[in-house]
Amino acid sequence: MSLSLRRRLALLLGVLATACSAGGSGRPWQPSAVVERGVLARSPSAPAGSRSAYVVRVVDGDTLVADLPGRPSVRVRLVGVDSPESVKPNSPVACFGPVASAYSKQLLTGVTVSVAAEPGAQTDRYGRELWDVWMPDGRFVAGLLVADGLGRAYPFPPQVQFAPFLQTLQAEARAAGRGLWGPPCHGRSFSTPDRAWPAP
């Protein structure tokens, strides 16, 4: 299959995922204002010493590129959340992946956020820095993604400071059938199993 044909197929799958994610209504998926207000009310605060970063570009639901003072174009992986794949090389576009990616792009692109790194590993195996990220109004970005079903709670030991909070949000999203936990995905957006915390 040619690269051009693969790209067209991925785009078509993304359009179908977006249309189907609203229960087949053809309307784009929209975040729940009630859920987002709940996340704001319950979000952990950014720690003292957090830094400001400007989000230049969002790659997919859980990956972005940001500028720090004196450090442009830092590749970042959000800690504690795993969104369905939408752009990973040699991987199919996962159910709800394009929706999660579109949400993160709308939410974060061009925004100055607060960022912090937890103690422990500072980068992942792809060289991306591991950050916790907060919106200017105090919303914890990983919490927004998990609460609305745009990603799953996915602990990255040793950076697990907010893992219990994220797993609580995931349990609520799953019970309510939000986002990737409802139709058409029904939680089948990932090729790897969920991670529980604390780990067995």
SETOR-739479 format. One record per residue (C-alpha): x, z, y. Coordinates in steps of 0.1 Angstrom, whole numbers, padded with zeros to 4 digits, always signed. Each point is the difference from the previous one (the first is absolute). Example, Ala and Ser with C-alpha at 12.3 -4.5 7.8 and 13.67 -1.06 7.14 Angstrom:
! residues 2
+0123+0078-0045 +0014-0007+0034 
This chain:
! residues 200
+0000+0000+0000 +0015-0010+0034 +0006+0026+0027 -0025-0017+0023 -0027+0002-0027 +0008+0036-0007 -0003+0008+0037 -0034-0017+0002 -0012+0018-0031 +0012+0034+0014 -0018-0008+0033 -0032-0009-0019 +0002+0032-0021 +0005+0020+0032 -0031-0015+0016 -0020+0006-0032 +0012+0036-0001 -0010+0006+0036 -0034-0015-0006 -0006+0019-0032 +0012+0033+0013 -0032+0003+0020 -0020-0002-0032 -0002-0038+0001 -0018+0000+0033 +0027-0023+0015 +0005+0024+0029 +0036+0013+0006 +0007+0035-0012 -0001+0026+0027 +0015+0035+0001 -0024+0029+0000 -0001+0017+0034 -0012+0032-0017 +0029-0001-0025 +0025-0007+0028 -0013+0029+0021 +0002+0023-0030 +0037-0011-0005 +0007+0008+0036 -0015+0034-0003 +0019+0008-0031 +0033-0018+0006 +0032+0019-0002 +0018+0001+0033 +0032-0019+0007 +0029+0024-0004 +0022+0012+0029 +0028-0025+0003 -0021-0030-0009 +0011-0032+0017 -0018-0029+0017 +0001-0034-0015 -0016-0033+0011 -0016-0020-0029 +0012-0036+0004 -0016-0014-0031 -0020+0011-0031 +0011-0016-0033 -0029+0013-0021 -0021+0031-0004 +0028+0025-0004 +0031-0018+0014 +0009-0008+0036 +0029-0008+0024 +0006+0023+0030 +0024+0004+0029 +0016+0034+0006 +0021+0006+0031 +0033-0017-0007 -0012-0012-0034 -0021-0031+0000 -0019-0015-0030 +0001+0029-0024 -0018-0008-0032 -0023+0029-0009 -0020+0011-0031 -0028+0025+0007 +0006+0031-0021 -0027+0013-0024 -0023-0031-0001 +0000-0032-0020 -0021-0029+0012 -0009-0030-0023 +0026-0028+0001 -0006-0029+0023 +0034-0016+0007 +0023+0012-0028 +0021-0029-0013 -0009-0011-0035 -0030+0023-0001 -0037-0010+0002 -0020+0011+0030 -0017+0032-0012 -0037+0008+0005 -0005+0014+0035 +0036-0008+0009 -0009-0024+0029 -0025+0024+0013 +0025+0029+0001 +0026-0022+0016 -0025-0012+0027 -0010+0036+0007 +0036+0012+0005 +0008-0030+0022 -0030+0007+0022 +0007+0037+0001 +0037+0000+0006 +0014-0032+0014 +0012+0005+0036 -0006+0038-0001 +0025+0027+0008 -0003+0026-0028 +0016+0034-0009 +0022-0001-0030 +0019+0025-0021 +0019+0000-0033 -0003+0028-0025 +0030+0015-0015 +0014-0019-0030 +0005-0037-0007 -0001-0019+0033 -0004-0035-0014 -0017-0016-0030 +0016-0024-0025 -0007-0030+0023 +0018+0017+0029 -0031+0008+0020 +0001+0033+0019 -0027+0025-0012 -0021+0014+0029 -0031+0020+0006 -0018-0016+0029 -0026+0013+0025 -0022-0020+0024 +0001+0010+0037 -0033+0019-0004 +0015+0021-0029 -0015-0019-0029 +0024+0001-0031 +0003-0037-0010 +0004+0006-0037 -0031+0022+0001 -0020-0028+0017 +0010-0025-0027 -0008+0024-0029 -0032+0014+0014 -0016-0035+0005 +0012-0013-0033 +0027-0024+0014 +0026+0016-0022 +0006+0027-0025 +0018+0033+0003 +0034-0006-0015 +0026+0028+0002 +0036-0009+0006 +0020+0031-0011 +0017+0017+0017 -0021-0010+0030 -0033+0016-0010 -0008+0022+0029 -0034-0016+0005 -0007-0010-0037 -0028+0026-0006 -0018-0010+0032 +0002-0037-0010 -0012+0007-0035 -0030+0019+0014 -0009-0030+0022 +0004-0024-0030 -0023+0021-0022 -0026-0002+0028 +0004-0037+0005 -0002-0006-0038 -0031+0021-0004 -0017-0019+0029 +0011-0034-0013 +0018-0009+0033 +0022-0030+0004 +0020-0009-0031 -0019+0027-0020 -0033-0019+0003 -0010-0036-0008 +0016-0024-0006 +0032+0018-0008 -0013+0033-0016 +0035+0015+0002 +0017-0029-0018 +0023-0011+0028 +0033+0013-0014 +0022-0010-0029 +0015+0035-0003 -0017+0032-0008 -0010+0026+0026 +0025+0029+0007 -0014+0035+0000 +0016+0028+0020 +0013+0024-0010 +0016-0022-0026 -0004+0011-0036 
